[in-house]
Amino acid sequence: MKKLWHKIWGWVKPYLTPKMLPILLSVWVFTNGIWYIIAFVPLDFIPSWLFNGAKGYIAFLWTPLGVEKPVIIAVSLVIYKLIYKESFKEVKNESRNKR
Protein backbone atom coordinates (compact mmCIF):
# COMPACT_ATOMS: atom_id res chain seq x y z
CA MET A 1 0.00 0.00 0.00
CA LYS A 2 2.84 2.35 0.82
CA LYS A 3 4.39 1.76 -2.61
CA LEU A 4 1.09 2.64 -4.28
CA TRP A 5 0.80 5.81 -2.17
CA HIS A 6 4.32 6.92 -3.17
CA LYS A 7 3.52 6.32 -6.83
CA ILE A 8 0.29 8.33 -6.59
CA TRP A 9 2.02 11.12 -4.64
CA GLY A 10 4.82 11.26 -7.23
CA TRP A 11 2.19 11.77 -9.92
CA VAL A 12 0.11 14.35 -8.00
CA LYS A 13 2.88 16.45 -6.40
CA PRO A 14 3.88 18.43 -9.54
CA TYR A 15 0.30 19.69 -9.82
CA LEU A 16 0.31 21.15 -6.32
CA THR A 17 2.48 24.16 -7.06
CA PRO A 18 1.55 27.79 -6.52
CA LYS A 19 1.68 28.33 -10.28
CA MET A 20 -0.60 25.40 -11.12
CA LEU A 21 -3.35 25.80 -8.51
CA PRO A 22 -4.81 29.04 -9.97
CA ILE A 23 -4.89 27.44 -13.41
CA LEU A 24 -6.68 24.34 -12.06
CA LEU A 25 -9.17 26.53 -10.21
CA SER A 26 -9.91 28.74 -13.21
CA VAL A 27 -10.37 25.75 -15.53
CA TRP A 28 -12.71 24.16 -12.98
CA VAL A 29 -14.74 27.38 -12.74
CA PHE A 30 -15.08 27.63 -16.53
CA THR A 31 -15.97 23.97 -17.02
CA ASN A 32 -18.05 23.15 -13.91
CA GLY A 33 -18.54 26.22 -11.76
CA ILE A 34 -20.74 27.92 -14.32
CA TRP A 35 -23.11 24.94 -14.26
CA TYR A 36 -23.33 25.10 -10.45
CA ILE A 37 -24.24 28.78 -10.71
CA ILE A 38 -26.88 28.10 -13.37
CA ALA A 39 -28.36 25.22 -11.35
CA PHE A 40 -28.42 26.71 -7.85
CA VAL A 41 -28.42 30.52 -8.09
CA PRO A 42 -31.95 31.79 -8.76
CA LEU A 43 -31.59 33.99 -11.82
CA ASP A 44 -34.78 35.07 -13.56
CA PHE A 45 -33.38 35.13 -17.09
CA ILE A 46 -32.30 31.45 -17.13
CA PRO A 47 -34.79 29.26 -19.03
CA SER A 48 -36.10 26.20 -17.23
CA TRP A 49 -34.61 23.77 -19.76
CA LEU A 50 -31.13 25.18 -19.07
CA PHE A 51 -31.78 25.11 -15.32
CA ASN A 52 -32.81 21.43 -15.47
CA GLY A 53 -29.99 20.56 -17.88
CA ALA A 54 -27.43 22.07 -15.50
CA LYS A 55 -28.76 19.95 -12.64
CA GLY A 56 -28.55 16.85 -14.84
CA TYR A 57 -24.96 17.68 -15.81
CA ILE A 58 -24.01 18.14 -12.16
CA ALA A 59 -25.60 14.80 -11.30
CA PHE A 60 -23.52 13.22 -14.08
CA LEU A 61 -20.34 14.79 -12.68
CA TRP A 62 -20.88 13.04 -9.35
CA THR A 63 -21.21 9.59 -10.93
CA PRO A 64 -18.17 7.31 -11.23
CA LEU A 65 -18.39 7.65 -15.01
CA GLY A 66 -17.92 11.41 -14.91
CA VAL A 67 -14.56 12.03 -16.53
CA GLU A 68 -14.38 15.72 -15.83
CA LYS A 69 -11.41 15.52 -13.43
CA PRO A 70 -8.96 14.06 -15.98
CA VAL A 71 -10.26 16.55 -18.55
CA ILE A 72 -9.70 19.46 -16.15
CA ILE A 73 -6.17 18.25 -15.40
CA ALA A 74 -5.38 17.79 -19.09
CA VAL A 75 -6.67 21.26 -20.03
CA SER A 76 -4.79 22.77 -17.08
CA LEU A 77 -1.57 21.09 -18.24
CA VAL A 78 -1.97 22.53 -21.73
CA ILE A 79 -2.63 26.03 -20.37
CA TYR A 80 0.30 25.70 -17.94
CA LYS A 81 2.64 24.71 -20.77
CA LEU A 82 1.40 27.63 -22.90
CA ILE A 83 1.89 30.16 -20.11
CA TYR A 84 5.10 28.96 -18.43
CA LYS A 85 6.74 26.94 -21.26
CA GLU A 86 7.53 24.15 -18.75
CA SER A 87 6.66 20.48 -18.53
CA PHE A 88 5.91 18.45 -15.46
CA LYS A 89 8.27 15.70 -14.38
CA GLU A 90 7.37 12.87 -12.04
CA VAL A 91 8.92 13.38 -8.60
CA LYS A 92 11.25 10.58 -7.60
CA ASN A 93 11.36 9.79 -3.90
CA GLU A 94 15.06 10.01 -2.95
CA SER A 95 14.63 8.26 0.42
CA ARG A 96 13.32 5.12 -1.30
CA ASN A 97 16.31 5.01 -3.65
CA LYS A 98 18.87 5.20 -0.81
CA ARG A 99 17.80 1.90 0.78
Backbone as JSON Lines, residues from 0, in Angstrom:
{"i":0,"aa":"M","n":[0.83,-1.2,0.0],"ca":[0.0,0.0,0.0],"c":[0.87,1.26,0.0]}
{"i":1,"aa":"K","n":[1.96,1.2,0.74],"ca":[2.84,2.35,0.82],"c":[3.48,2.65,-0.55]}
{"i":2,"aa":"K","n":[3.8,1.6,-1.28],"ca":[4.39,1.76,-2.61],"c":[3.39,2.45,-3.55]}
{"i":3,"aa":"L","n":[2.13,2.04,-3.47],"ca":[1.09,2.64,-4.28],"c":[0.92,4.12,-3.92]}
{"i":4,"aa":"W","n":[0.94,4.42,-2.62],"ca":[0.8,5.81,-2.17],"c":[1.94,6.67,-2.71]}
{"i":5,"aa":"H","n":[3.18,6.15,-2.66],"ca":[4.32,6.92,-3.17],"c":[4.21,7.15,-4.68]}
{"i":6,"aa":"K","n":[3.69,6.16,-5.4],"ca":[3.52,6.32,-6.83],"c":[2.46,7.38,-7.14]}
{"i":7,"aa":"I","n":[1.35,7.33,-6.41],"ca":[0.29,8.33,-6.59],"c":[0.8,9.72,-6.21]}
{"i":8,"aa":"W","n":[1.51,9.82,-5.09],"ca":[2.02,11.12,-4.64],"c":[3.03,11.68,-5.64]}
{"i":9,"aa":"G","n":[3.86,10.82,-6.22],"ca":[4.82,11.26,-7.23],"c":[4.13,11.81,-8.47]}
{"i":10,"aa":"W","n":[2.95,11.29,-8.77],"ca":[2.19,11.77,-9.92],"c":[1.45,13.06,-9.6]}
{"i":11,"aa":"V","n":[0.94,13.2,-8.37],"ca":[0.11,14.35,-8.0],"c":[0.95,15.57,-7.59]}
{"i":12,"aa":"K","n":[2.09,15.36,-6.98],"ca":[2.88,16.45,-6.4],"c":[3.21,17.58,-7.38]}
{"i":13,"aa":"P","n":[3.58,17.3,-8.64],"ca":[3.88,18.43,-9.54],"c":[2.69,19.35,-9.79]}
{"i":14,"aa":"Y","n":[1.48,18.86,-9.59],"ca":[0.3,19.69,-9.82],"c":[-0.02,20.61,-8.64]}
{"i":15,"aa":"L","n":[0.61,20.38,-7.51],"ca":[0.31,21.15,-6.32],"c":[1.33,22.27,-6.11]}
{"i":16,"aa":"T","n":[1.57,23.03,-7.14],"ca":[2.48,24.16,-7.06],"c":[1.68,25.45,-7.04]}
{"i":17,"aa":"P","n":[2.27,26.5,-6.52],"ca":[1.55,27.79,-6.52],"c":[1.22,28.3,-7.91]}
{"i":18,"aa":"K","n":[1.98,27.9,-8.92],"ca":[1.68,28.33,-10.28],"c":[0.56,27.52,-10.91]}
{"i":19,"aa":"M","n":[0.38,26.27,-10.49],"ca":[-0.6,25.4,-11.12],"c":[-1.99,25.52,-10.48]}
{"i":20,"aa":"L","n":[-2.06,25.77,-9.18],"ca":[-3.35,25.8,-8.51],"c":[-4.31,26.86,-9.06]}
{"i":21,"aa":"P","n":[-3.86,28.08,-9.37],"ca":[-4.81,29.04,-9.97],"c":[-5.31,28.6,-11.35]}
{"i":22,"aa":"I","n":[-4.47,27.92,-12.1],"ca":[-4.89,27.44,-13.41],"c":[-5.94,26.35,-13.24]}
{"i":23,"aa":"L","n":[-5.7,25.39,-12.32],"ca":[-6.68,24.34,-12.06],"c":[-8.01,24.94,-11.61]}
{"i":24,"aa":"L","n":[-7.95,25.91,-10.72],"ca":[-9.17,26.53,-10.21],"c":[-9.92,27.26,-11.32]}
{"i":25,"aa":"S","n":[-9.21,28.0,-12.15],"ca":[-9.91,28.74,-13.21],"c":[-10.5,27.8,-14.25]}
{"i":26,"aa":"V","n":[-9.81,26.71,-14.58],"ca":[-10.37,25.75,-15.53],"c":[-11.59,25.08,-14.93]}
{"i":27,"aa":"W","n":[-11.55,24.77,-13.62],"ca":[-12.71,24.16,-12.98],"c":[-13.9,25.12,-13.01]}
{"i":28,"aa":"V","n":[-13.65,26.4,-12.74],"ca":[-14.74,27.38,-12.74],"c":[-15.36,27.49,-14.13]}
{"i":29,"aa":"F","n":[-14.54,27.51,-15.17],"ca":[-15.08,27.63,-16.53],"c":[-15.77,26.37,-17.01]}
{"i":30,"aa":"T","n":[-15.35,25.2,-16.53],"ca":[-15.97,23.97,-17.02],"c":[-17.12,23.5,-16.13]}
{"i":31,"aa":"N","n":[-17.02,23.67,-14.82],"ca":[-18.05,23.15,-13.91],"c":[-18.73,24.22,-13.07]}
{"i":32,"aa":"G","n":[-17.99,25.2,-12.65],"ca":[-18.54,26.22,-11.76],"c":[-19.7,26.97,-12.36]}
{"i":33,"aa":"I","n":[-19.64,27.22,-13.65],"ca":[-20.74,27.92,-14.32],"c":[-22.02,27.11,-14.22]}
{"i":34,"aa":"W","n":[-21.92,25.78,-14.34],"ca":[-23.11,24.94,-14.26],"c":[-23.69,24.93,-12.85]}
{"i":35,"aa":"Y","n":[-22.83,25.0,-11.82],"ca":[-23.33,25.1,-10.45],"c":[-24.08,26.41,-10.26]}
{"i":36,"aa":"I","n":[-23.57,27.49,-10.82],"ca":[-24.24,28.78,-10.71],"c":[-25.6,28.74,-11.41]}
{"i":37,"aa":"I","n":[-25.62,28.18,-12.62],"ca":[-26.88,28.1,-13.37],"c":[-27.9,27.24,-12.62]}
{"i":38,"aa":"A","n":[-27.44,26.16,-11.99],"ca":[-28.36,25.22,-11.35],"c":[-28.87,25.71,-10.0]}
{"i":39,"aa":"F","n":[-28.05,26.44,-9.24],"ca":[-28.42,26.71,-7.85],"c":[-28.58,28.18,-7.49]}
{"i":40,"aa":"V","n":[-28.21,29.1,-8.37],"ca":[-28.42,30.52,-8.09],"c":[-29.69,30.94,-8.83]}
{"i":41,"aa":"P","n":[-30.68,31.44,-8.1],"ca":[-31.95,31.79,-8.76],"c":[-31.82,33.07,-9.59]}
{"i":42,"aa":"L","n":[-31.65,32.87,-10.88],"ca":[-31.59,33.99,-11.82],"c":[-32.83,33.92,-12.71]}
{"i":43,"aa":"D","n":[-33.51,35.03,-12.84],"ca":[-34.78,35.07,-13.56],"c":[-34.64,34.85,-15.07]}
{"i":44,"aa":"F","n":[-33.51,35.19,-15.64],"ca":[-33.38,35.13,-17.09],"c":[-32.92,33.76,-17.6]}
{"i":45,"aa":"I","n":[-32.71,32.79,-16.71],"ca":[-32.3,31.45,-17.13],"c":[-33.54,30.62,-17.46]}
{"i":46,"aa":"P","n":[-33.63,30.08,-18.68],"ca":[-34.79,29.26,-19.03],"c":[-34.8,27.95,-18.23]}
{"i":47,"aa":"S","n":[-35.97,27.4,-18.06],"ca":[-36.1,26.2,-17.23],"c":[-35.37,25.01,-17.83]}
{"i":48,"aa":"W","n":[-35.31,24.9,-19.15],"ca":[-34.61,23.77,-19.76],"c":[-33.11,23.82,-19.45]}
{"i":49,"aa":"L","n":[-32.54,25.03,-19.4],"ca":[-31.13,25.18,-19.07],"c":[-30.9,24.9,-17.59]}
{"i":50,"aa":"F","n":[-31.83,25.35,-16.76],"ca":[-31.78,25.11,-15.32],"c":[-31.79,23.61,-15.03]}
{"i":51,"aa":"N","n":[-32.71,22.88,-15.67],"ca":[-32.81,21.43,-15.47],"c":[-31.62,20.7,-16.11]}
{"i":52,"aa":"G","n":[-31.15,21.16,-17.25],"ca":[-29.99,20.56,-17.88],"c":[-28.73,20.7,-17.03]}
{"i":53,"aa":"A","n":[-28.59,21.86,-16.38],"ca":[-27.43,22.07,-15.5],"c":[-27.47,21.11,-14.31]}
{"i":54,"aa":"K","n":[-28.64,20.9,-13.75],"ca":[-28.76,19.95,-12.64],"c":[-28.44,18.53,-13.1]}
{"i":55,"aa":"G","n":[-28.87,18.17,-14.3],"ca":[-28.55,16.85,-14.84],"c":[-27.06,16.68,-15.07]}
{"i":56,"aa":"Y","n":[-26.41,17.73,-15.58],"ca":[-24.96,17.68,-15.81],"c":[-24.22,17.53,-14.49]}
{"i":57,"aa":"I","n":[-24.65,18.25,-13.47],"ca":[-24.01,18.14,-12.16],"c":[-24.2,16.75,-11.58]}
{"i":58,"aa":"A","n":[-25.38,16.18,-11.76],"ca":[-25.6,14.8,-11.3],"c":[-24.66,13.84,-12.03]}
{"i":59,"aa":"F","n":[-24.45,14.06,-13.32],"ca":[-23.52,13.22,-14.08],"c":[-22.09,13.36,-13.56]}
{"i":60,"aa":"L","n":[-21.7,14.58,-13.17],"ca":[-20.34,14.79,-12.68],"c":[-20.06,13.99,-11.41]}
{"i":61,"aa":"W","n":[-21.07,13.75,-10.62],"ca":[-20.88,13.04,-9.35],"c":[-20.96,11.53,-9.51]}
{"i":62,"aa":"T","n":[-21.2,11.04,-10.71],"ca":[-21.21,9.59,-10.93],"c":[-19.77,9.11,-11.16]}
{"i":63,"aa":"P","n":[-19.52,7.83,-10.96],"ca":[-18.17,7.31,-11.23],"c":[-17.76,7.42,-12.69]}
{"i":64,"aa":"L","n":[-18.71,7.54,-13.59],"ca":[-18.39,7.65,-15.01],"c":[-18.05,9.07,-15.44]}
{"i":65,"aa":"G","n":[-18.23,10.03,-14.56],"ca":[-17.92,11.41,-14.91],"c":[-16.42,11.61,-15.06]}
{"i":66,"aa":"V","n":[-15.99,11.93,-16.25],"ca":[-14.56,12.03,-16.53],"c":[-14.08,13.48,-16.53]}
{"i":67,"aa":"E","n":[-14.74,14.32,-15.78],"ca":[-14.38,15.72,-15.83],"c":[-13.05,16.01,-15.14]}
{"i":68,"aa":"K","n":[-12.66,15.25,-14.12],"ca":[-11.41,15.52,-13.43],"c":[-10.19,15.3,-14.33]}
{"i":69,"aa":"P","n":[-10.09,14.18,-15.05],"ca":[-8.96,14.06,-15.98],"c":[-8.99,15.11,-17.08]}
{"i":70,"aa":"V","n":[-10.17,15.51,-17.52],"ca":[-10.26,16.55,-18.55],"c":[-9.77,17.88,-18.0]}
{"i":71,"aa":"I","n":[-10.15,18.21,-16.77],"ca":[-9.7,19.46,-16.15],"c":[-8.19,19.45,-15.99]}
{"i":72,"aa":"I","n":[-7.62,18.33,-15.56],"ca":[-6.17,18.25,-15.4],"c":[-5.47,18.38,-16.74]}
{"i":73,"aa":"A","n":[-6.0,17.72,-17.77],"ca":[-5.38,17.79,-19.09],"c":[-5.42,19.21,-19.66]}
{"i":74,"aa":"V","n":[-6.56,19.88,-19.54],"ca":[-6.67,21.26,-20.03],"c":[-5.75,22.18,-19.22]}
{"i":75,"aa":"S","n":[-5.67,21.96,-17.93],"ca":[-4.79,22.77,-17.08],"c":[-3.33,22.58,-17.48]}
{"i":76,"aa":"L","n":[-2.95,21.34,-17.8],"ca":[-1.57,21.09,-18.24],"c":[-1.26,21.84,-19.54]}
{"i":77,"aa":"V","n":[-2.19,21.82,-20.46],"ca":[-1.97,22.53,-21.73],"c":[-1.83,24.03,-21.48]}
{"i":78,"aa":"I","n":[-2.7,24.59,-20.66],"ca":[-2.63,26.03,-20.37],"c":[-1.34,26.35,-19.62]}
{"i":79,"aa":"Y","n":[-0.95,25.49,-18.69],"ca":[0.3,25.7,-17.94],"c":[1.49,25.72,-18.9]}
{"i":80,"aa":"K","n":[1.52,24.76,-19.82],"ca":[2.64,24.71,-20.77],"c":[2.65,25.93,-21.7]}
{"i":81,"aa":"L","n":[1.47,26.44,-22.06],"ca":[1.4,27.63,-22.9],"c":[1.87,28.87,-22.16]}
{"i":82,"aa":"I","n":[1.54,28.97,-20.88],"ca":[1.89,30.16,-20.11],"c":[3.35,30.13,-19.67]}
{"i":83,"aa":"Y","n":[3.79,29.01,-19.07],"ca":[5.1,28.96,-18.43],"c":[6.17,28.26,-19.27]}
{"i":84,"aa":"K","n":[5.8,27.64,-20.38],"ca":[6.74,26.94,-21.26],"c":[7.55,25.88,-20.5]}
{"i":85,"aa":"E","n":[6.9,25.21,-19.54],"ca":[7.53,24.15,-18.75],"c":[6.7,22.88,-18.87]}
{"i":86,"aa":"S","n":[7.35,21.76,-18.59],"ca":[6.66,20.48,-18.53],"c":[6.78,19.93,-17.12]}
{"i":87,"aa":"F","n":[5.85,19.09,-16.76],"ca":[5.91,18.45,-15.46],"c":[6.76,17.2,-15.55]}
{"i":88,"aa":"K","n":[7.49,16.93,-14.47],"ca":[8.27,15.7,-14.38],"c":[7.84,14.98,-13.12]}
{"i":89,"aa":"E","n":[7.77,13.66,-13.2],"ca":[7.37,12.87,-12.04],"c":[8.44,13.02,-10.96]}
{"i":90,"aa":"V","n":[8.01,13.21,-9.72],"ca":[8.92,13.38,-8.6],"c":[9.38,12.01,-8.14]}
{"i":91,"aa":"K","n":[10.68,11.84,-8.09],"ca":[11.25,10.58,-7.6],"c":[11.53,10.74,-6.11]}
{"i":92,"aa":"N","n":[11.13,9.76,-5.34],"ca":[11.36,9.79,-3.9],"c":[12.79,9.36,-3.62]}
{"i":93,"aa":"E","n":[13.63,10.28,-3.17],"ca":[15.06,10.01,-2.95],"c":[15.28,9.06,-1.78]}
{"i":94,"aa":"S","n":[14.43,9.11,-0.75],"ca":[14.63,8.26,0.42],"c":[14.41,6.78,0.07]}
{"i":95,"aa":"R","n":[13.54,6.51,-0.88],"ca":[13.32,5.12,-1.3],"c":[14.52,4.6,-2.07]}
{"i":96,"aa":"N","n":[15.19,5.44,-2.82],"ca":[16.31,5.01,-3.65],"c":[17.58,4.77,-2.84]}
{"i":97,"aa":"K","n":[17.68,5.34,-1.64],"ca":[18.87,5.2,-0.81],"c":[18.92,3.88,-0.08]}
{"i":98,"aa":"R","n":[17.83,3.16,0.02],"ca":[17.8,1.9,0.78],"c":[18.59,0.83,0.12]}
